[in-house]
Amino acid sequence: MEKALHRPSIEARLQLVRPGFTLDVDLHLPGRGLTALFGPSGCGKTTCLRAIAGLSRARPGRVVVNGEVWQDEDAHLWRPPHERALGYVFQEASLFDHLNVRGNISYGLQRTPPARRQVALEQAVELLGIGHLMERMPQALSGGERQRVAIARALATSPRLLLMDEPLAALDAQRKAEVLPYLETLHRTLDIPVLYVSHAIDEVGRLANHMVLMGDGRVLAQGPTGELITRLDLPLAHGDAAATVIEGTVQRHDAHDHITTVGFSGGQLLLVSPTARAPGEALRLRVQARDVSLALAAPEDSSILNILPATVVALAEDSPGQCMVALDAGATRLLARVTQRSAQALGLAPGRAVFAQVKGVAVVN
């Protein structure tokens, strides 16, 4: 079996032709963390995932996961899906109805050779918070519980790569909010790369370290999430959903008024947090562009908790009468969506010093 030079990376060059659709991608992804394949329905995200899993055979095609070659058509090398050390979580949990939760997870464990087992059943159960569900049958589980069990079953195979195809799409808002914290814990805790298909930008902003923007079977852009979602030349940085992802660290939490102070490269952000946060805890925050206003001087006696010095980097038309402003606050890129009238009145242009104002209630974790 051919072995590529090991490095923490995922390479996937795939071409797959279907009636009326062609997938043609060249992916160079980090071999750690969570990478999101993002784009509208029908753009090829699931087709790409299936080709990486070997469920659909791309020709030509090459797939290398952290040094292990799964496919190389030029070298006549092909590993069928059952020989690829991967876990696959679908939109529907697809649990075995005749097995209880323990039996479903044990099934994943049993199909993994003992020498390759790196994730113990107990670890998977603890990470997904399903210890109290072990004797239940799938019919007695909520949608969120079923999906957490499905993820635990995939983890029990000790995969070298975890593929997740819109795992939250079938859940309502309450169940989705239930599962998201477990997904955050997973990719922070386990050294298993995750490819995560989604068309929900809020999920991507909360979970993904890296992302691939797809359209019509092609890669439009790929790179760190924080960079792609703020690029004014890409559609991600426009419209009501445009937002910034900010990596920060908790500095203190005031239990009296439930305000958490988070430090980041541009200063501090204060946000409402009913849950106590420990100093030093890493947080990923999201600020929507429509919640950022701009001023030329620091306001006084304002209800706005966050007033950040920033510099205008670029402007682009967003919609009739509105424009998107890219800002640098320290080493962090921010977006502000303002009216064109306001942009003209403030004389906004690259290099202009401004103050970005963000309500504490508008900063979300």
Secondary structure, DSSP 8 states (H G I E B T S, - for coil): --B----SEEEEEEEEEETTEEEEEEEEEESSSEEEEE-STTSSHHHHHHHHHTSS--SSEEEEETTEEEEEGGGTEE--GGGS-EEEE-SS----TTS-HHHHHHHHHHTS-GGG--S-HHHHHHHHT-GGGTT--GGGS-HHHHHHHHHHHHHTT--SEEEEESTTTTS-HHHHHHHHHHHHHHHHH----EEEEES-HHHHHHH-SEEEEEETTEEEEEEEHHHHTT-TTSGGGSSTT-EEEEEEEEEEEETTTTEEEEEETTEEEEEE-SS---TT-EEEEEEEGGGEEEESS--SS-S-SEEEEEEEEEEEEEETTEEEEEEEETTEEEEEEEEHHHHHHHT--TT-EEEEEE-GGGEE-
